[in-house]
């Protein structure tokens, strides 16, 4: 197929060319005379599966023929070329082997690194090994580095680097994927030197940036019927600029054509030796020349002045080029989505190319507004898929004590009890169980908890019992894993996940391992089972980190789900793809190009000495991706001027392009740039209109509902009287609408909990009628406090703080208690009372903390306050709890007490201030209080009286449980309530 040539055979396609179509067209031109059976012998090596599929699609367009064999370069690692080359070791096995060695090192020298970094260190070492093997760098080369100017960091690093040396030499040095790739290439090169293949072999679409790949490309190019086809080769670059890209000295390694210059130098070729593949022209040759000039290496950018005028009218070069500089990432994503929607309506292919996965997610979310699902080449991380999330939840439960929150998280997952006919009842029972756990504040559920719930309502025992029996058998299997081997860890996770997924069924695994995501997750589990014996014993925390990272490394992609014309590509996939519209998104420094990943082992100078890849390599590859993509027929360059944190810096390539255009007024550069920006601003403005409501939305008014008198509350507690006065809407929501605040699933150590516990402590302590003057009373009080805090406060730190506070308060409380005991003796503790008020059809209820009786048979009312104690003025106007309680005692509302005269009513402060406040019985006599309550309740029985929201709050910052229901925030305290009838 190829004519004989004394030099290596290298072809190139210009930036912007449809690589797959051009490759096939050129191949058909060159091999047009080959018989079908010889055409089928052609081998084409490409570097991505997407490129492989794309070439087949071009061939499938017809006419029908026998196809060449299209292979991936990475498949060479699996090639059974020689029995002398050992099979490759799986990446997980190598990682586990390294982790075992790193663990041993950390056991010996724990000061080197924390154990939490075990798998991060082993991953980093595995990546370094992968790179060393791919580039042909031996451990001896690393050991011989000149480190005279380095600190003690090198001594610590060397202890870790010594771990990987045995994997390069010796009988046990089984190769991993990169090592075997290089061994296969070297074996093929030696074999071809003796017996070159007679059929054509073509390497297409690779830049040769990795050592083994470059070695393979050079070997193919030297074959009699071998060739390489380079993507995005800059034929516009002058010879003197090409010569400045000196591959031996590493100058301008961040230049997009540096990889080609280095490859050509290794084959003793010059730029002019690269031939054009076929006759496919660049979509816009003028733009290619403009971009090529803008990307000149930094030392020669003065050539902009001399070579810039040769570009001609730049309006033609920037035709179809749009610059989007959005004010925010959200605006950028919405603008891109709007343009993609237009492309979908027009029936043209549009591709968003960006390394920023946050941007792609935002764009996909914006496209969902029009029910457009883009075809995302990256797919979904396996860890974020339903099976991935489910398995991660299960794994988390094996390293922590089972909580109500984690149990309900699993029970509500779509894969739990995922069997037809069972899922609906499962969700209903899960909801009922959640209410029970919240209502009873169960932080750590047990089988006994589940059984108690099942028996809590007799009418529903039958439909609950079977489900509760299943759950009570699953809960005991959820235990914190001890340090054990990897096999037992993963078997435990698989067993628990399958038990939850099958639910009450005896057999099966529900939907857990079904669909592509389920099969991928099962494959990860099977891989761990296969290689688990390479690992030693690990903790549950270490296993969770390992399993999570393995799931995160996997992806799930449904090629048939996305829109066929709306595409999202990574930079590697885009290198040899084409579309009618190309959008280069996230063109900010640090995103494109990405910031270099820090190397914990070798600095830049040491990497250069050893022959490893430099950080600039990735920048150069990104630059080449940019040069290739920006040459497409229609291109958008988008960026956000600001993130949530700070102003952004435009990508260096955007800066170069705009600066070059601005500096060429004679070629209409500034005018062309303004057109690019004006078109971008037009689309930004259109996208901004999507967030503007089409009609004015009136804010909610301050509510004051007026329910029918018959539906208004007929009972109220003494503590709710204050709420009725300060925030009537809360009484309406609670007693009329019957909306109760949902108890927290995870109880917190807040002030209400502390108040509940202290009330229980004092109730028990006072109930024993101790002698407060006895020194033993202090120990009795503290023992009671310790028992209640241990039972009801599961947070050790908070419990210790509250006990310390109680220890300080106890002497002051006992001193005051001695005075109270001198006045009277305990008559009622936590007593219940009800007072009917027939004149206003209302009943007041009360649970009295404590009522004492004096020797004169009069009553002393005490109420414990752990929070702010209301003053006398506040009690007189708003907080009528003690006053109402005094009325109830005087009218015999407490059956066990009878009618008693009230001498005094006191709030006992059990807080830092330890200040008692009496009720203002002198200013508010009993009968006057009763009359005031009749008047208050009588007005609330008026049909025109509304329950206004936040009527007289103590502070504007006070929070009501029903603020979200009243839509507080849409209105302010300055707004007047608006009454409205409800029925």
C-alpha positions, 0 to 999 in steps of 0.5 A: 500500500505504501511506496518504499521510503528511506525514512520513517513514514509519518503523516499528519492531519491539520487541526480541526480536521474530522480525524476519523473521516479523514483517516478513512478517506485517506486509507481508501485512497491509498488502498483502493487497489488492494483486494478485499482480503488484503484490505482486511489485513490492515491493522489500525492502532488507536488510543481510545475506545471512542475513536475505535467506534468512530472509525467503525461508524465511518466505515459502516456508512458504506459502501459495504466492505471487509474492514481492517482490524482496529485495535487499541494501543493499550491492548498490547499489554494483553497481547500473548506475543511471547511466552517469555513475557509474563502475564500482567498483574492486576492493578488492584493486586499491585496496589494491595501488595504495595499497601501491605509493604507500606503498612509494615514500614509505618508499623516500624516507623510510625513517624513517617506518615499517619496510617490514614494515608496508607492507601494514598501512599500506596496509590502514589507509589503505584502511579510512580511505578506505572510511570517509571515502567512506561518510560523505561526508568529503573530504580537505580536511576532514581537511587543515583539522583543528585540530591545534595541540595535536598533536605531530609525529605529525600531520606524519608521519601527514599524509604518509601521508594525502596519498597518498589525496587523488588518489583522491577528485578528478580523472579517475583517481578511480575509486570503490571500493565505499563511494564508489560506494554513496554515489554511487548513493544520491545518484543515486537520491535525485535521480532519485526527487525528480523521478520517485518510484517507484510500487511500495513500497520498504522498508528493513528491519533496518538501524540506519542507522549508516553514512553511505551507508546512513542517506542511503539510508534517509532517501531511501526513508522520504520516498518516497510508497510508501517505509518503513523498519522498524527492528529492536529499537526501544525503545518503552518509553523515556520521551520525556525519555530519548529527548530526552537522546540528542542526536544533534547533540552526540554525547551517549550515542553508546554507547547502543543507541538512539542510532543511531535518535535520530540517524536520526530527528533527520535526518528531523525526527521524534520518538520518537512518530512511529515506528509499530509494524509490525504487531501482533507483541508483544514476547516479554517486555514486562516484560523489555524494560522492565527492560533498557531501564531498565538501559541508561539513559545514565550521566548519568540512571541516578539514574532507577533509583530513581524508575522502578525501582518501576514495573517491578513484580514482577521475577520475571516479567521474569527468567522464562527468564533464566539467568546463567552465571558459569563459573570458566574459559573451558573451563567456560563452553564446556562448559556452553554445549555441554551446554545446546545438546545438551539443545536438540538432544534437545528439538528446539528451536532454540538460538543462541549469539551472541558476537563471541568466536571462541575461545569458538565454537571451544571450544563446537564442540569440546565439541559434537563429543563428541556428534557435533553440528556447529553451523551456524556463520554465520562458517564457517571462515576460508579460510586454515584450510581444507585448500586455504588451509593448503596454499597458505600452506605453498607460499607460505612455501617461496618465501621460505625455503630448502627444509628437510626439515621444510617439504618433509615438511609439504607431502608429508603434506598431504592435498592433495598427490598427491591422486589416487585410487590414489596417495595411499596409496603416496605416504604410505608413501614419504613416511614412508620418506623421512622416516626417511632424512632423520632418520637422515642429519640432512639439513637441506636436501634436494636432488634428489640427496638424494631420488635417494640415498634411492631407491637406499639399499635395493636391494630397493625400488628399483622401487617407489621410483624413479618417485615419487623421479623425480617428487619430484626434478623438483619440488624444484628448482622450490621456490626462494626468490623474488626481488623481482619483480612480483605476477603472477610470484609468484602464478603460481609459487605456483599452478604449484608447488601444482598440481604437488604436488597432481597428483603423478605424474600428467601432467594435472590438479590433484588435489583442490586446486581442488575443493569449496567451499574449493578454489573459494574459494581459486582465486577468491582466486588469480584475483583476484590475477592480475586485479589484479596489474598494479596492483602494483609489484615486491615481495619474497617476504616482502611477497607472503607477507604479502599472500597470507596476509591475502587468504586470511584474509579469505575464509570457507568455510561449508557450510550443509548440514553443521551441525545445523539447530537448533544455531546460532552467530551473530555479533552482526550476523546475530543482530540480525534473527534469532530462536531458542527459546533464545538464549545470549549468550556471552563477556559480559566487558568487552573481548569484548562490547563489543569494545575499540575498534581503535586508529586510527593516523591520527586521534584521537577529537577529530579524528574528531569534527571531521571527521565520521567515526565515533567509537569509541563507535559500535561500542559502541552497535551492540553495545549494541543487539545485546545489547538485541535478543538479551536480549529473546528468550523464553529467554536465557542470559548467560554469562561466564568469571570468569577467563582464563588471564591474570587475572580478568575484568570483567563486561560493562558491560551485565551489571553494569548489569542485576545492579546494578539487580536488586540495588537493587530489593528491593521488586520482588523484584530480589535474589531474581530475580537469585539464581534466575538465578545458581542456575540457572546454577550448576546447569548449571555443576555438571552440565558439570563432571561431564563431566570427572570420570572415572566410575571411578578410574584407577589410575596406572601402576606403576614397571615392571620387565619380565622377558623370557625369558632367550633374548630378552635382549641378548647384546651390549652396548657399553662405554658401555651398561654404565652405562645397564644399571646406572643405567636397565635399562629403557632397555636393555630398550626398546632391545635387547629391544623394539628401540625406537630414539630417532627422530632429530630432523627439524631438527637442533639445535646441542646438546651431543651434536652438538658432541661428535660434531664435536669427536670427528671433529676430534680423530680426524683431527688425531691421526691425522696424528700431529702434533708437539704441541710444534710451533707449527704444530700449533695452526694445523693443529688450528684449520684442521681444526676450521673445516672440520668445523664448517663441514661439520656445523654450519649455524648461523653464530652457533653455529659462531662460538661453538664455534670461539671456544671451540675456540680457547681450548681448543686451547693447553691440549689441545696442551700436554697432548697433548705430554705424552701423546706423550712417553709413547707413540705412536698405535696405534689411532684409532676402532678396533673391538673385541669381547670374548666372555664365554662364561661368561655368553653375552655379548659386549662391543663397543667403539669406542675413541677412541684407544689409544697404545703406549709404548716398552715395548709397553704400552697407554695408553687415552684417551677424549675427553669433551666433557661431564661427566667421570666421577670415579674413584668414579663409574667404579668403581661405575657408568661402567665404560667405561674399565675394561671397555675396559682389560679388552678391551685386555688380552684382545686384543679389538682384533685389530690390537693384540693382548693388551697390558698397560694402564698407564693409561686416561684420560678427556680432558676437552675442555670448559671445565674441561679436566680429565683423569680416570684410571680407578681401575685401582689400586682395580679391577684388570683381573681384578677388573673382568672378574669383576665384569662376569661377575657383573653379566651373570650376574645379568641372565641370571636369569629373575627379574631385571627391567629396572627403570626409572630404577634408579640415576639420577645425578640425579632430574632426569636424562631417559631416552629411554624415560621416556614409555614407562615412564610416569614421572610416574605413579610416583615414585622412591620407588615400588618396581619391580614385576616382571612377566613378558613374552613 
